[in-house]
Amino acid sequence: MDNSIKDEIKKKYSKIVISGNDDCCCMPGECDSGDSPIDATKLIGYSQKELESIPQEAILGVGCGAPINHTQLKEGETVVDLGSGAGIDIFLAARKVLDSGRAIGIDMTDDMLQKARENAKKGSYPNVEFKKGDIEENIPLNDNSVDAVISNCVINLTTNKTNAFKEVFRILKNDGRMVISDLITDQELSDEQINSEKWCECIDGALTKENYLSCIRDAGFEKIDILEERAYMDGEKINGRKISSLVIKAIK
C-alpha cells in the first residue's frame, strides 16, 4: 500500500476510536450525521439484540454492510475479521463459534487494537484474539488455517486489492469461505484525481464491480456470488461517480 495513504488511514481511524465517528464513514447512504453509531449500524443490517449483546464501545458505525449475517458460522470454527476495528464483528462471531472456536481480528491501527483488546477484556471473551497486520502484505496467520474470513468496508482501503485477496486465499482452508461488504463505483479515478482523505472515507479507492470481482478471481477464487447490492447516497453521484455497496461471498 502507498505509505502516504496508509499513514492517512491510520490517522483517520485513530481519530475515530479516540474522538468518535462524526461523518458516517462508509455507510450506504441512509446515515444522517446526527445518527448515533448504534442507529447507523442498525441501518446496514445489524439487529438491536445483536448490538446489545456486545460491548457498546465496539460499535463505531464505520461499516457498509453486515457480512456476518451471511457467513453461517458454526461452533468450533476459526473466523478472521480483516480490519476488525474496535471489535464489533469479532465479538458477534465469537458468540457463534463458541468457546471451542476462535475469533481473530486483524487491524493495522494501534489505537483500534488497544480499544478492541479493552473491549474483549470487558466482555470476557476467552476465544477472541486481536493481531496487528497489514492485510495486503501479510496476514499474520498460517496457510490453510481458517474456516471463514469476514471484512466490512476495509478491502477498498487497500491500494493492492488482489494482494489482499491472495492473502485471504492463502489462510483459508479448502472449502473455506470469504464474506465481505465493500463499496464499488461505476467509474474509477486516475492517480491524479485521487484524494487521500476521500480514499480514507472508502470512496476514492473504490473499483468498478468488474474490476473488483476480477481481483477476487485473480487471487484464486472461482465460486463467487454477490449476495446484496444497493446504492450509496440513494444513487446520488459523488464527484461525478455512482457508488454502491456489495456483500460478496467466495469459496476457496
C-alpha positions in Angstrom: 0.0 0.0 0.0 1.2 3.5 -0.7 2.7 4.7 2.6 1.2 8.2 2.4 -2.3 6.7 2.1 -1.6 4.1 4.8 -0.5 6.8 7.2 -3.7 8.8 6.5 -5.8 5.7 7.2 -4.1 5.2 10.5 -4.6 8.8 11.5 -8.2 8.8 10.5 -9.2 5.6 12.3 -7.1 6.5 15.4 -9.2 9.7 15.5 -12.4 7.8 15.1 -11.6 5.4 18.0 -10.5 8.3 20.2 -13.0 11.0 19.4 -15.9 9.1 17.7 -17.1 8.9 14.1 -18.9 12.1 13.1 -19.1 11.6 9.3 -20.8 8.2 8.9 -17.8 6.9 7.1 -18.5 4.0 4.7 -22.2 4.0 5.4 -24.5 3.1 2.5 -26.3 6.5 2.2 -29.1 6.3 4.7 -26.9 7.5 7.6 -27.5 11.0 8.8 -24.8 12.9 10.6 -26.9 13.1 13.7 -27.3 9.3 13.9 -25.6 7.6 16.8 -23.2 4.8 15.9 -25.8 2.2 17.0 -28.5 3.8 14.9 -26.2 3.9 11.9 -25.1 0.3 12.4 -28.7 -0.9 12.5 -29.3 0.7 9.1 -26.8 -1.7 7.4 -28.3 -4.9 8.8 -27.4 -5.4 12.5 -30.2 -6.0 14.9 -30.8 -4.2 18.2 -30.5 -7.5 20.0 -27.1 -8.3 18.5 -25.8 -4.8 19.3 -26.9 -5.0 22.9 -25.1 -8.3 23.3 -21.6 -6.9 22.8 -19.5 -4.1 24.4 -21.0 -0.8 23.2 -17.6 0.8 22.7 -17.1 -1.7 19.9 -19.8 -0.1 17.8 -18.2 2.8 15.8 -20.6 3.0 12.8 -17.9 2.6 10.1 -19.2 -0.4 8.1 -21.2 -0.6 4.8 -23.0 -3.9 5.4 -23.3 -6.9 7.7 -21.3 -9.7 6.2 -21.5 -11.7 9.4 -25.2 -12.3 8.7 -24.3 -14.3 5.6 -21.3 -16.3 6.9 -23.2 -19.1 8.7 -20.6 -19.6 11.3 -20.6 -22.9 13.2 -19.4 -24.0 16.6 -15.7 -24.8 16.7 -14.8 -22.8 13.6 -12.0 -20.3 13.3 -13.1 -16.9 11.8 -11.0 -13.9 11.0 -12.1 -10.3 10.6 -9.9 -8.1 8.4 -9.9 -4.5 9.6 -11.6 -5.5 12.8 -11.6 -2.0 14.3 -12.9 -1.9 17.9 -14.2 -5.5 17.5 -17.9 -5.4 16.7 -17.9 -8.3 14.2 -15.4 -10.4 16.1 -17.5 -10.2 19.3 -20.6 -11.3 17.4 -18.6 -14.0 15.7 -17.2 -15.3 19.0 -20.8 -16.0 20.2 -21.4 -18.1 17.1 -18.3 -20.2 17.1 -18.4 -20.6 20.9 -15.5 -21.4 23.2 -14.4 -24.3 21.1 -13.8 -21.9 18.2 -11.6 -18.9 17.6 -12.4 -15.4 16.5 -9.4 -13.4 15.4 -9.3 -9.7 14.5 -6.6 -8.2 12.3 -6.0 -4.4 12.2 -3.0 -2.2 11.5 -4.0 0.8 13.7 -2.6 0.6 17.2 -5.4 2.7 18.8 -8.0 0.4 17.3 -6.2 -2.7 18.6 -5.9 -1.2 22.0 -9.6 -0.4 22.1 -10.6 -3.8 20.8 -8.5 -5.6 23.4 -10.0 -3.4 26.2 -13.5 -4.3 24.9 -12.6 -8.0 24.8 -11.5 -7.8 28.4 -14.7 -6.1 29.4 -16.8 -8.7 27.6 -14.8 -11.7 28.9 -14.3 -13.4 25.5 -12.0 -16.4 26.0 -11.9 -17.3 22.3 -11.1 -13.8 21.0 -7.7 -12.5 19.9 -6.5 -9.4 18.1 -3.4 -9.2 15.9 -1.6 -6.3 14.2 -1.2 -6.8 10.5 -1.3 -5.2 7.1 -3.8 -7.3 5.1 -2.4 -6.7 1.7 1.2 -7.5 2.7 1.0 -10.3 5.3 -1.9 -11.5 7.4 -0.2 -12.9 10.5 -1.7 -16.4 10.3 -0.7 -19.8 8.9 -1.6 -21.2 5.5 -4.9 -23.2 5.3 -5.7 -22.4 9.0 -9.1 -20.5 8.8 -12.7 -21.6 8.1 -14.1 -18.1 7.4 -12.9 -14.6 6.7 -15.1 -11.6 7.0 -14.5 -7.9 6.3 -16.7 -4.8 6.4 -15.7 -1.9 4.1 -12.0 -2.4 4.5 -10.6 -4.0 1.3 -11.4 -0.8 -0.6 -8.9 1.0 1.7 -6.0 -1.1 0.3 -4.1 0.0 -2.8 -3.5 -3.6 -4.0 -6.7 -5.4 -3.6 -5.5 -8.5 -5.4 -2.7 -8.9 -2.9 -5.2 -8.7 -0.1 -7.5 -11.3 -1.6 -4.4 -13.6 -2.2 -3.7 -13.3 1.5 -7.3 -14.3 2.3 -7.0 -17.3 -0.1 -3.7 -18.3 1.5 -5.1 -18.5 5.1 -8.4 -20.1 4.2 -8.8 -23.9 4.4 -10.0 -25.7 1.3 -13.8 -25.0 1.1 -13.3 -22.1 3.4 -15.4 -19.0 2.6 -14.8 -15.3 2.5 -17.8 -13.0 3.1 -17.1 -9.2 2.7 -19.0 -6.0 2.4 -17.5 -3.2 0.4 -18.0 -0.3 -1.9 -17.7 -0.2 -5.7 -18.1 2.6 -8.3 -19.2 3.0 -11.9 -16.0 4.9 -12.8 -12.5 4.6 -11.3 -10.3 7.6 -10.7 -6.8 8.2 -12.2 -3.9 8.6 -9.9 -4.0 12.4 -10.4 -7.7 12.5 -9.3 -7.3 10.6 -6.1 -7.7 12.5 -2.8 -6.2 10.7 0.2 -8.9 12.0 2.5 -11.6 10.6 0.2 -9.7 7.3 0.0 -9.8 7.1 3.8 -13.6 7.6 3.6 -13.8 4.4 1.3 -14.6 6.4 -1.8 -11.6 7.2 -4.0 -10.2 3.7 -3.7 -13.3 2.0 -4.9 -13.1 -0.2 -8.1 -15.8 -0.9 -10.6 -17.7 -4.1 -9.9 -16.0 -5.8 -12.9 -12.5 -5.0 -11.6 -13.3 -5.8 -8.0 -14.6 -9.3 -9.0 -11.5 -9.7 -11.2 -9.3 -9.1 -8.2 -11.0 -11.8 -6.3 -10.7 -14.2 -9.3 -7.1 -13.3 -9.8 -6.4 -14.3 -6.2 -7.6 -17.9 -6.9 -11.3 -17.8 -6.0 -13.7 -19.4 -8.6 -17.0 -19.6 -6.7 -18.1 -16.0 -6.3 -21.6 -14.7 -5.5 -23.0 -11.2 -5.0 -25.4 -11.6 -2.1 -26.5 -7.9 -1.7 -26.2 -4.8 -3.8 -27.6 -1.3 -3.1 -26.9 2.3 -4.0 -24.8 4.6 -1.8 -26.3 8.0 -1.1 -29.6 6.9 -2.6 -27.9 6.8 -6.0 -26.6 10.4 -5.9 -23.3 10.9 -7.6 -20.1 11.7 -5.6 -17.7 13.8 -7.7 -19.5 12.5 -10.8 -19.4 8.8 -9.8 -22.1 6.5 -8.6 -21.2 4.3 -5.6 -22.8 1.1 -4.5 -22.3 -1.3 -1.6 -21.9 -5.0 -2.1 -21.9 -8.1 0.1 -19.8 -10.8 -1.7 -19.2 -14.5 -0.8 -16.4 -16.5 -2.3 -15.4 -20.1 -1.6 -11.8 -21.4 -1.8 
